[in-house]
Amino acid sequence: MLRMSVAAEEYLLLGDDIKIVFLGGSGNHMRIMIDAPKEIDIVRSSVLEKRITDPDLKKKLPKYYREQEHPEKYKKKKNVIITKGNL
């Protein structure tokens, strides 16, 4: 599993013929655009979960949860410059 941060209008290429463009978003919502061949099925997880009625099969579906932000020790430190004006 690869986890990365992306900026608006960045994209990922999967193979030679699938492109995922990150269009931006607000709050907990992200808009993406997927450019893929017609032969490839693209299904939203919520729709897939509704289609499956067998509880055993539902349990086997992958679950992804939002991860917490990086611990403080991994965050980039900001340099503070002290001058006469901001003492």
GROMACS elastic network, one bead per residue, 0.5 to 0.9 nm:
[ bonds ]
;  ai    aj funct       b0    kb
    6     9     6  0.84930   500
    6    10     6  0.63187   500
    6    11     6  0.80867   500
    6    22     6  0.74745   500
    7    10     6  0.56479   500
    7    11     6  0.87980   500
    7    22     6  0.72501   500
    7    23     6  0.83820   500
    7    24     6  0.73519   500
    8    11     6  0.85747   500
    8    21     6  0.82525   500
    8    22     6  0.54613   500
    8    23     6  0.50780   500
    8    25     6  0.82209   500
    9    21     6  0.61511   500
    9    22     6  0.52718   500
    9    23     6  0.51667   500
    9    24     6  0.71559   500
   10    20     6  0.85689   500
   10    21     6  0.59879   500
   10    22     6  0.57049   500
   10    23     6  0.77378   500
   11    19     6  0.66849   500
   11    20     6  0.53664   500
   11    22     6  0.59587   500
   11    23     6  0.89085   500
   12    18     6  0.82422   500
   12    19     6  0.57024   500
   12    20     6  0.51702   500
   12    21     6  0.65810   500
   12    22     6  0.84891   500
   13    16     6  0.70418   500
   13    17     6  0.75000   500
   13    18     6  0.57706   500
   13    20     6  0.65361   500
   13    21     6  0.88784   500
   14    17     6  0.68116   500
   14    18     6  0.50186   500
   14    19     6  0.62296   500
   14    20     6  0.79610   500
   15    18     6  0.63030   500
   15    19     6  0.85753   500
   16    19     6  0.84571   500
   17    35     6  0.78610   500
   17    36     6  0.61655   500
   17    37     6  0.69869   500
   18    34     6  0.72387   500
   18    35     6  0.56655   500
   18    37     6  0.72973   500
   19    33     6  0.80648   500
   19    34     6  0.58111   500
   19    35     6  0.50382   500
   19    36     6  0.65628   500
   20    32     6  0.67171   500
   20    33     6  0.57163   500
   20    35     6  0.63863   500
   20    36     6  0.85323   500
   21    31     6  0.86156   500
   21    32     6  0.54798   500
   21    33     6  0.50045   500
   21    34     6  0.63920   500
   21    35     6  0.81461   500
   22    25     6  0.86679   500
   22    30     6  0.75370   500
   22    31     6  0.62890   500
   22    33     6  0.65871   500
   22    34     6  0.89699   500
   23    30     6  0.74088   500
   23    31     6  0.52999   500
   23    32     6  0.53611   500
   23    33     6  0.71072   500
   24    29     6  0.85248   500
   24    30     6  0.57473   500
   24    31     6  0.56299   500
   24    32     6  0.74521   500
   25    28     6  0.78237   500
   25    29     6  0.55103   500
   25    31     6  0.55866   500
   25    32     6  0.88122   500
   26    29     6  0.55095   500
   26    30     6  0.66801   500
   26    31     6  0.88381   500
   27    30     6  0.81110   500
   34    42     6  0.88045   500
   36    39     6  0.82270   500
   36    40     6  0.67565   500
   36    42     6  0.88038   500
   37    40     6  0.57868   500
   37    41     6  0.88893   500
   38    41     6  0.75319   500
   43    46     6  0.84640   500
   43    47     6  0.67955   500
   43    48     6  0.65233   500
   44    47     6  0.54286   500
   44    48     6  0.63732   500
   44    49     6  0.88283   500
   45    48     6  0.50055   500
   45    49     6  0.61170   500
   45    50     6  0.86527   500
   46    49     6  0.51871   500
   46    50     6  0.63501   500
   46    51     6  0.88368   500
   47    50     6  0.51690   500
   47    51     6  0.63604   500
   48    51     6  0.51984   500
   48    52     6  0.66204   500
   49    52     6  0.54872   500
   49    53     6  0.80543   500
   49    58     6  0.68289   500
   49    61     6  0.80962   500
   50    53     6  0.71549   500
   52    55     6  0.78659   500
   52    57     6  0.71169   500
   52    58     6  0.63707   500
   53    56     6  0.88540   500
   53    57     6  0.78867   500
   53    58     6  0.73082   500
   54    57     6  0.54107   500
   54    58     6  0.62872   500
   54    59     6  0.88843   500
   55    59     6  0.62791   500
   55    60     6  0.88875   500
   56    59     6  0.52790   500
   56    60     6  0.67386   500
   57    60     6  0.52182   500
   57    61     6  0.68523   500
   58    61     6  0.54470   500
   58    62     6  0.89190   500
   59    62     6  0.80551   500
   60    63     6  0.88007   500
   64    67     6  0.88738   500
   67    70     6  0.86629   500
   68    71     6  0.82787   500
   69    72     6  0.86995   500
   70    73     6  0.79603   500
   70    74     6  0.61517   500
   70    75     6  0.67195   500
   71    74     6  0.57160   500
   71    75     6  0.69259   500
   72    75     6  0.52696   500
   72    76     6  0.85012   500
   73    76     6  0.82325   500
   73    77     6  0.89552   500
   74    77     6  0.88329   500
   81    86     6  0.89850   500
   82    85     6  0.80753   500
   82    86     6  0.64056   500
   82    87     6  0.67192   500
   83    86     6  0.57089   500
   83    87     6  0.66021   500
   84    87     6  0.57296   500
